């Protein structure tokens, strides 16, 4: 019994070192692979994440009516311009079936300067990634696999998060 307690303690401490100290982040033991992760830019051009292999990606799913999305979007905007994360590309994907004008107003109201709105008009990515709510951010490694996700809003400028994500950059 004592061995089991010590083992659990050691495993917990090893895992805790990798976690950025943010309670709503889920780190997968085995990365998940998806086919055909495609969404649209503001000119309705198809974007496929396969085009960004070799980069660290964050796919953030949001809507203009989502209050937690409004809270976290400025920190995502700051994260995109973080010079220590030059290999990071953030795609903020609207799944609220909202038009470009509404998305642009959202960005103007929040003074978002480093991100562009993207869209998933048929909302297929919500099913692909089994989203249970928004905001949700999917973290994709350089091999194109989901290695973690953030369920709900966080402060993407949090030093613990930034230091942790640098390992994947």
Secondary structure in CASP SS format (residue, H / E / C, confidence):
PFRMAT SS
TARGET T0000
AUTHOR 0000-0000-0000
METHOD secondary structure of the structure
MODEL  1
X C 1.00
X H 1.00
X H 1.00
X H 1.00
X H 1.00
X H 1.00
X H 1.00
X H 1.00
X H 1.00
X H 1.00
X H 1.00
X H 1.00
X H 1.00
X H 1.00
X H 1.00
X H 1.00
X H 1.00
X H 1.00
X C 1.00
X C 1.00
X C 1.00
X C 1.00
X C 1.00
X C 1.00
X E 1.00
X E 1.00
X E 1.00
X E 1.00
X E 1.00
X E 1.00
X E 1.00
X E 1.00
X E 1.00
X C 1.00
X C 1.00
X C 1.00
X C 1.00
X E 1.00
X E 1.00
X E 1.00
X C 1.00
X C 1.00
X C 1.00
X C 1.00
X C 1.00
X E 1.00
X E 1.00
X E 1.00
X H 1.00
X H 1.00
X H 1.00
X H 1.00
X C 1.00
X C 1.00
X C 1.00
X E 1.00
X E 1.00
X E 1.00
X E 1.00
X E 1.00
X E 1.00
X E 1.00
X C 1.00
X C 1.00
X C 1.00
X C 1.00
X H 1.00
X H 1.00
X H 1.00
X H 1.00
X H 1.00
X H 1.00
X H 1.00
X H 1.00
X H 1.00
X H 1.00
X H 1.00
X H 1.00
X H 1.00
X H 1.00
X C 1.00
X C 1.00
X H 1.00
X H 1.00
X H 1.00
X C 1.00
X C 1.00
X E 1.00
X E 1.00
X E 1.00
X E 1.00
X E 1.00
X E 1.00
X E 1.00
X C 1.00
X C 1.00
X C 1.00
X C 1.00
X C 1.00
X H 1.00
X H 1.00
X H 1.00
X H 1.00
X H 1.00
X H 1.00
X H 1.00
X H 1.00
X H 1.00
X H 1.00
X C 1.00
X C 1.00
X C 1.00
X C 1.00
X C 1.00
X C 1.00
X C 1.00
X E 1.00
X E 1.00
X E 1.00
X C 1.00
X C 1.00
X C 1.00
X C 1.00
X H 1.00
X H 1.00
X H 1.00
X H 1.00
X H 1.00
X C 1.00
X C 1.00
X C 1.00
X C 1.00
X C 1.00
X C 1.00
X C 1.00
X E 1.00
X E 1.00
X E 1.00
X E 1.00
X E 1.00
X C 1.00
X C 1.00
X C 1.00
X C 1.00
X E 1.00
X E 1.00
X E 1.00
X E 1.00
X E 1.00
X E 1.00
X E 1.00
X C 1.00
X C 1.00
X C 1.00
X C 1.00
X C 1.00
X C 1.00
X C 1.00
X H 1.00
X H 1.00
X H 1.00
X H 1.00
X H 1.00
X H 1.00
X H 1.00
X H 1.00
X C 1.00
X C 1.00
X C 1.00
END
